[in-house]
């Protein structure tokens, strides 16, 4: 008896309970958050999937933390730990277990190399050099979108998911504005979805753009239309949305299909660039966001 309540611990396993915990939250969460929570559960399942919730001890959880800490950054470890702790708190709340074994866990401090602040953004000169570089460099496959996308990221500071979700209706060339109100979540080209809102409500905004970006986007729109006509017109357009950034790729039947550019496709180009050392500085999409702020 505890505070007048009967506590009857359940035989439910961690995997079963974590799945129920996530299902209880899905209706109020964005896809990216659901994916992140699911990834954390998958990691914990490698250690505790078939173990009963009531049988997981503080010592066993600490061993999990110590092992996982060797593979990730401290910020990642802290985030994963917070999510798993929430799962166990939920179990305590509904009397599935008596105590939360994660409460006393100690997160090992992970020593990381300090980054030079200049590695986090580009100077004006570096930005112009980089944009000139990507304008005339191809990376194999359909990458015509990459230059206008990079210019958009650098000149607006928007997130990559927000840029990929843009449609031509969101851009007003007369008023020189871009309306950001959604984000594209994608695991891969089999599963992607345009979400109604970006990262949070404060991310919904109008951005004023300059003549440089407006010209680049207008030129890209003309090229996109020429490529669309060249590749079979609207009949071969996969998405109903008129996305700003699309690419044309060959499908299984040999025909060219016009598909939206998902964030993974952009990251893959940056990864390829860094792996091959084609550009002297380590590049990623977020460095362009940092550059805009700086």
N, C-alpha and C positions, 0 to 999 in steps of 0.2 A: 504494500500500500504506500503511495506517495502523494501527499497533499490531498488525500481523499479519493485518489483515482487509482483504479486497478491497472497495472502495467502488465500486459501480456506480450512479450516480444514475439515478433513474427519470424517465420522461417524463410521469408522472401530473400532472394539473392540480390547482390548489388546490381547486377545487370538488369534484373526485372524491375527493381524499384527505381533505378535511375531512368529507365525508359518511361515509367509512369510519371515520374517527376517532370520530365521534359514534355510529355504529352499534355500535362496540366497547364503548361505555359505557352504552348505554340500559338494559340489564337491571338495573343497580345504582343507577339515578338516579330521583329523583322527577320527575313530569311537569313541574313548574314549572322544575326545573333543565334538563331536556331542552329545554324551550321557550326558555329563556334562552340556552343554548348554540347552539341553532338560529338564534336571532335574531342572535347575534354572527356566525355563519357567513354569514348572509344579507347582513349589512353588509359583511363582507370580500369577499364574492362580487361586490359592485358594482364592486370595483377589480381583483380578481385571479381571478375565476371561471375563465376560460379560459387563464390564465397557468400555465405549468409550474412546479411547486414549485421546481425547481432554478434557474429563471430570475428569481425574485423576489429583488431585491437589497436591502441595508440602506437604500440611498437611496430606492428606490421605496416601501419600507415606511414610512420616515420621512415621505414625502410624504402617504401615506395617513393617518398619525397627525395630521399638521399640519392636513389638511383636515377630518378627523372631529372634531378638538378644537374647531372653530369652531361645532359644532352641538350639543354636549352638555356636561353638567357634568363636572368633573374626576373625580369618583368613578365616573361611567359610563365615561369614557374609560379609566381605570385598570383597571376590571373587564374591558372588552372586550379591552384589550391583553393582559392576563394570560391570557385564554382563547386568543387567537390564538397567543401565545407557546407555550402548551402544545401546540397543534397542530403547530407547527414542531419543538418538542422531540421529539415523538413520531416525526416524520419522520426526524430525525437518529438517534434510537435504533435505527430499523430500516433505516438506510442508504439512505433514500429521497433524502436530500440530505446534503451534506458539512457545511454550517454553517447555523445558525439566524440568519436575517437580522433578527430582531426584538430580539436581545439588547442591541444598543447604541442602540436607539431612545430618544429623549428625549421625555418627555411634556410638552408645553407647559403651563405653569402658567396656569390659568384664573382670572381675578379674578372673584369673586362678591360680591354684596352681603351684608353680615352681617345675619342675621336677629335681630330683637328676640326675646329668650327668651320673652316673653309671647305671641308669635305661635305658639309651639309647643304651647301647652296652654290650657285654659280655667280661669278661677277658679271657685270654687263658685257664685258669683252668675251668671257667664256660662254655666255648664253648665245651671243651672236655667232660665235665660232661653232658651237654645237648645232644650232639651228641650220647654219649653212652646211654643216657636215651631213645632217640627216636629210636635208632637202635633195641632195644629189647621190645619196648612198642607198643602195637596195640591199635587202637582207635575204633574198630568196623568197619566192612566193609573192602574194599580193600585199604589198606594203605601201601603196600610194597614199593611204590614209595617215601614215605615221608622222610625216612632216606637219600637216595642218593640226593634227592632234597635239603634237608637242608644243606648237605655237599657242594653241588654246590653253593648255595646262600652264604654260609659263606666263601668259599675259592675263590670266584670270585667277590663277591660284585654286581652281576647282579640283576636287578629288577625281581620281581616275574613273570611279564608278559613276560619278555625276556626268563626266564628259561622255562616257559611253552611252548614257541614257538620253543625251540630247537629241531632240528632233528639230527639223528645220522650222517648225512652228514656234519653237522656243527662242528663235533668233529674229530680232527685229532690226533689219539693216538700215531702216530709215531713222529710227531712234537710237541706233547703235547700242542695243541692249541684248543681254542674254538672260532668260528666265530659268533659274535652276530650281527644280521642284521634285526631282526624282533621282533614283540611282539604279544602276543595273547590277543585280546580283547574279553571279554565274559560278557554278562548280566547273562546268565545261560546256561544250556546244550542244550537249544532249539536254542539259538542264540549265536554263537561264531565264531570268524574269525581270521585267522593269517594275520597280516598286514605286508606290504612289508618293513616297517622301524620301528625301536623302537621309543622311546619318541621323539628324534630329530636326525638330521643327525650326530651330534658329538657322538651319542650313538652307531653308527656302528663301531665295533672294533674287533680286535683279542685279546684274552686273553691267556696268557701263564699259563698253569696249572702245578702243581707239581705231584709227584708220588702218593701222598695220594689220591687226587681227581681222578686221572686217574685210579687208582686201584678200587676205589669205583664205578666209572661209568662202568668200564669193568665188574665188578661183577654184577652190576645191569642189564647190557645188557644181560648177560647170564641168569639171573633169569627171566627177561622179556620174553626172548625166550622160556624158559621152561613153563612159565605161559601161553604164547600164544599157545603153542602146547597142553597144558592141556585143554585149553578152546576153542578148535576147529580150531586153526590155523588162517591163514590170512582171511579165509572166514568170520570170526566173527570180523574182524577189521573194525571199523567204518570209520576212516579217511584214506585217500590215503597217506597223509604225514606220514613218519616214525618218529613219535615224540619220543623224548628221554623219557619223563615222561608220562606214560599211566597207566590206571588202568582197572581192569576187573570187570564189574558189570552185574548183572542179569537183562535182559530186560523183557518185558511183556510176551513174549512167553516162558520164563523160560531158555533161552539160555544165556550164558555168552558173553558179548560184550566187546571188547577192545576199550576204548575211551581215548582221550587225557585228561590230568589233567588240568583243568582250574584254574585260580587264586582263584576263589571263593571256590573251593574244598579245597585248601590249607588253606585259611583263616578260613574255617569252622573247620579244625582240631585244629588250634591255639585257636580259640574261645572255642572249647570244652575243650581243655587242661586248659585254663584259668578259665573257668566256674567251672570245677571239681576240680581245684587246684591240678592237678596231678604233676605239676612242680612248685618249690618254687618261681620262678621269672615270672612276666608277660611277655609273649612271643608273638611275631608277626613276620611275614616274614621280615619286614624292619629292625628289630633289627640285623638280620644277615648281612645285607648290611652295617649297621653302624659298626658292629663288624669288618668287613673286612677293612673298612677305618681306624678304630682305631688301 
